[in-house]
Amino acid sequence: FKKTIFIIIFSTLMLPVEVRIVPTFQVVASMGLLNNFSGLTLPLIASATATFLFRQFFQTLPKELLEAARIDGAGPFRFFYDVVLPLSKTNIAALFIIMFIYGWNQYLWPLVVTTKAQMTTIVMGIQNLASVADEIPQWHSIMAVAICAMLPPLLVIIFMQRLFEKGLFEMDK
């Protein structure tokens, strides 16, 4: 049933966030994770994108690697830790960048799952600054906050870029 399960997981990529938000909210609420950082992040970790990315990568691994590890006496966990994990560093970096930027730019999910002011994300804060009643928005302040909000994703990309380059150079050899 692995192909059927993959097709079901993969089909969720075609559904927009607005369609998935009510069932996801119900699951998070039933787990008691509303107004909690876990409730903000756990739905991002369970990602069809990650499933697809790693499935495609694992299918490219030659079966000879597994056979060689078995001959050397490595079990499944040792094979994963010593062979698969080092080979998938670039995939992990790519997925981390994609999911971090996706999560950082979320507006709808944090708006739905949080009600406390302490849980306000920076994207929600920018929107709150821009939608002031009976006043002219202070665009200089809004733009300064937007620049500050851009810095963490930019730093993640800069630091993770080395893993991408390393992976590309290793593939050339």
C-alpha positions as CSV (number, residue, x, y, z in Angstrom):
1,F,0.0,0.0,0.0
2,K,3.0,2.3,0.0
3,K,2.1,3.8,-3.5
4,T,-1.5,4.4,-2.4
5,I,-0.4,6.1,0.8
6,F,2.1,8.2,-1.1
7,I,-0.6,9.3,-3.6
8,I,-2.9,10.3,-0.8
9,I,-0.1,12.3,0.9
10,F,0.9,13.8,-2.5
11,S,-2.6,14.8,-3.3
12,T,-2.7,17.1,-0.3
13,L,-0.1,19.3,-2.1
14,M,-2.8,20.1,-4.6
15,L,-5.2,21.3,-1.9
16,P,-4.9,25.0,-0.9
17,V,-4.2,25.9,2.7
18,E,-7.7,27.3,3.1
19,V,-9.2,23.8,2.4
20,R,-6.9,22.1,4.9
21,I,-7.1,24.7,7.6
22,V,-10.3,23.5,9.3
23,P,-9.3,19.9,9.7
24,T,-5.8,20.9,10.8
25,F,-7.3,23.3,13.4
26,Q,-9.6,20.5,14.7
27,V,-6.6,18.2,15.2
28,V,-4.5,20.9,16.9
29,A,-7.4,22.0,19.1
30,S,-8.1,18.3,20.1
31,M,-4.4,18.0,21.1
32,G,-4.7,21.1,23.3
33,L,-2.1,23.1,21.2
34,L,-4.0,26.3,20.7
35,N,-2.1,29.4,21.8
36,N,1.1,27.4,21.9
37,F,4.3,27.4,19.8
38,S,3.8,23.7,19.2
39,G,0.5,24.4,17.6
40,L,2.1,26.9,15.3
41,T,5.0,24.7,14.2
42,L,3.8,21.0,14.3
43,P,1.5,21.3,11.3
44,L,4.4,22.7,9.2
45,I,6.6,19.7,10.2
46,A,4.1,17.2,8.9
47,S,4.6,18.2,5.3
48,A,3.7,16.5,2.0
49,T,6.6,18.5,0.5
50,A,9.0,16.8,2.8
51,T,7.5,13.4,2.1
52,F,7.8,14.0,-1.7
53,L,11.4,15.4,-1.5
54,F,12.8,12.6,0.6
55,R,10.9,9.8,-1.3
56,Q,12.4,11.1,-4.5
57,F,15.9,11.2,-3.0
58,F,15.6,7.7,-1.4
59,Q,14.6,6.2,-4.7
60,T,17.8,7.5,-6.3
61,L,20.0,5.6,-3.7
62,P,21.5,2.5,-5.3
63,K,20.5,-0.8,-3.8
64,E,24.2,-1.7,-3.8
65,L,24.7,0.7,-0.9
66,L,22.3,-1.2,1.2
67,E,23.8,-4.5,0.2
68,A,27.3,-3.3,1.0
69,A,26.2,-2.1,4.4
70,R,24.6,-5.5,5.1
71,I,27.8,-7.2,4.2
72,D,29.7,-4.9,6.6
73,G,27.3,-5.9,9.3
74,A,25.3,-2.7,9.5
75,G,21.7,-2.9,10.5
76,P,18.9,-0.6,9.3
77,F,19.6,2.1,11.9
78,R,23.3,2.1,11.3
79,F,22.8,2.2,7.5
80,F,20.5,5.2,8.0
81,Y,22.8,7.0,10.3
82,D,26.1,6.3,8.5
83,V,25.0,6.3,4.9
84,V,21.6,7.9,4.2
85,L,21.8,10.8,6.6
86,P,25.2,12.2,5.4
87,L,24.0,11.8,1.8
88,S,20.8,13.7,2.5
89,K,22.3,16.8,4.1
90,T,21.6,18.9,1.0
91,N,17.9,17.7,1.0
92,I,17.6,18.5,4.7
93,A,19.0,22.0,4.0
94,A,16.7,22.6,1.1
95,L,13.7,21.4,3.1
96,F,14.7,23.5,6.1
97,I,14.9,26.6,3.9
98,I,11.6,25.9,2.2
99,M,9.7,25.2,5.4
100,F,11.3,28.0,7.4
101,I,10.4,30.6,4.9
102,Y,6.9,29.1,4.4
103,G,6.3,29.1,8.2
104,W,7.8,32.6,8.7
105,N,5.5,34.1,6.1
106,Q,2.4,32.5,7.4
107,Y,-0.5,34.8,8.2
108,L,-3.7,32.8,8.1
109,W,-2.6,29.8,10.3
110,P,-1.2,31.9,13.2
111,L,-4.3,34.1,13.0
112,V,-6.5,31.0,13.4
113,V,-4.5,29.1,16.0
114,T,-3.6,32.0,18.4
115,T,-5.7,34.5,20.3
116,K,-3.1,35.8,22.8
117,A,-1.1,38.9,22.1
118,Q,2.1,37.1,23.2
119,M,1.7,34.7,20.3
120,T,1.4,37.3,17.6
121,T,3.9,36.6,14.8
122,I,5.8,39.3,13.0
123,V,3.6,39.1,9.8
124,M,0.5,39.6,12.0
125,G,2.2,42.5,13.7
126,I,2.9,44.2,10.3
127,Q,-0.7,43.8,9.4
128,N,-1.8,45.3,12.7
129,L,0.5,48.2,12.1
130,A,-0.9,48.8,8.7
131,S,-4.6,48.6,9.7
132,V,-5.0,51.4,12.1
133,A,-8.5,52.9,12.4
134,D,-9.0,56.7,11.9
135,E,-5.3,57.3,11.4
136,I,-2.8,57.4,8.6
137,P,-0.6,54.4,8.7
138,Q,3.0,55.1,9.7
139,W,4.6,53.6,6.6
140,H,8.1,54.4,7.7
141,S,7.6,52.3,10.8
142,I,5.9,49.5,8.9
143,M,8.7,49.4,6.3
144,A,11.3,49.3,9.1
145,V,9.5,46.3,10.7
146,A,9.2,44.6,7.3
147,I,13.0,45.0,6.8
148,C,13.6,43.5,10.2
149,A,11.2,40.7,9.4
150,M,13.2,39.9,6.3
151,L,16.4,39.4,8.1
152,P,15.9,35.9,9.7
153,P,14.9,34.2,6.4
154,L,17.8,36.0,4.7
155,L,20.2,34.7,7.3
156,V,18.9,31.2,7.0
157,I,19.4,31.3,3.2
158,I,22.9,32.7,3.6
159,F,24.1,30.1,6.1
160,M,22.4,27.2,4.4
161,Q,23.7,28.1,1.0
162,R,27.1,26.5,1.8
163,L,25.4,23.1,2.2
164,F,23.9,23.6,-1.3
165,E,27.2,24.5,-2.8
166,K,28.9,21.6,-1.1
167,G,26.3,19.2,-2.3
168,L,26.6,20.4,-5.9
169,F,30.4,20.2,-5.9
170,E,30.3,16.7,-4.5
171,M,27.9,15.6,-7.2
172,D,30.4,16.8,-9.9
173,K,33.2,14.6,-8.6
